[in-house]
Amino acid sequence: MNLQPLADKLIIKVIEPTDEKTKSGLYVPDTAKEKPQEGEVVAVGPGARNEKGERVPIELAVGDKVIFSKYAGTEVKVDGEAIFIMSERDIMAKFV
């Protein structure tokens, strides 16, 4: 993928949930599934600038698995793959 995010933006590849069944054993159709909120960081921008013009580095790195806000970012297709471009502030947590 030839895409580099700018400032405090990240490129996130969505991790689709593998369970198609509920805990009670019912199958959930694609139209009823919730929007995924987990992803993997694919690319990281250089960071935003503060009031003095200095770069503030991003706390995340490529490969980090994260949880993001439900309606965060912009979904785009690059090379046939759906990715999200979002700001670092839309990330709520990372898995450790």
C-alpha positions in Angstrom: 0.0 0.0 0.0 1.5 3.3 -1.1 -0.3 5.6 1.4 1.4 7.8 4.1 -0.8 9.5 6.7 -0.1 13.1 7.6 0.1 14.9 11.0 -1.6 12.9 13.8 -3.4 10.5 11.4 -3.3 6.7 11.4 -4.2 4.1 8.9 -6.1 1.2 10.5 -6.9 -2.2 9.0 -10.1 -3.5 10.5 -10.1 -6.8 12.3 -13.3 -8.5 11.5 -14.8 -10.6 14.4 -14.7 -14.3 13.6 -17.8 -15.3 15.6 -20.9 -15.4 13.4 -22.9 -17.0 16.2 -24.2 -15.4 19.4 -23.5 -17.0 22.8 -27.0 -18.5 22.7 -26.2 -20.2 19.4 -28.1 -18.0 16.9 -26.4 -17.1 13.6 -26.1 -13.4 12.9 -26.5 -12.2 9.3 -24.1 -9.6 7.9 -26.8 -6.9 7.8 -27.3 -7.2 11.5 -23.7 -7.1 12.6 -22.3 -4.1 14.4 -19.6 -2.0 12.9 -16.2 -3.4 13.9 -14.3 -1.4 16.4 -11.0 -3.3 16.5 -8.1 -2.9 14.1 -4.4 -3.0 13.5 -2.3 0.0 12.9 -0.8 -0.2 9.3 0.8 3.3 9.0 1.5 6.2 11.4 1.8 9.9 10.5 4.7 12.0 11.9 2.6 13.6 14.6 0.8 16.9 15.1 2.6 20.2 15.9 2.2 22.0 19.2 2.0 25.8 19.7 5.7 26.2 19.3 5.8 24.3 16.0 7.5 21.2 17.5 6.3 17.7 16.5 4.4 15.8 19.1 5.1 12.1 18.4 2.2 9.6 18.1 2.1 7.0 21.0 1.1 4.1 18.6 3.3 2.1 16.3 2.7 0.0 13.2 1.4 -3.4 14.3 -0.4 -2.2 17.4 -3.9 -3.7 17.9 -6.4 -1.0 18.9 -10.0 -0.3 19.8 -11.4 2.9 18.2 -14.6 4.9 18.5 -17.6 3.4 16.7 -18.0 6.1 14.1 -14.4 7.2 14.0 -12.4 8.0 10.9 -13.1 7.7 7.2 -13.4 4.4 5.4 -11.6 4.2 2.1 -10.7 1.3 -0.3 -7.0 1.0 -1.4 -6.0 -1.9 -3.6 -9.4 -3.4 -3.0 -8.9 -3.5 0.8 -11.1 -1.4 3.2 -9.1 0.7 5.6 -9.8 3.6 8.0 -7.9 6.8 8.2 -8.4 8.4 11.6 -6.9 10.8 14.1 -4.9 9.5 17.0 -7.6 11.0 19.4 -10.2 8.6 18.0 -8.2 5.6 19.4 -9.5 4.7 22.8 -7.1 1.9 23.8 -4.5 -0.5 22.6 -4.0 -4.2 23.4 -0.9 -5.0 25.4 
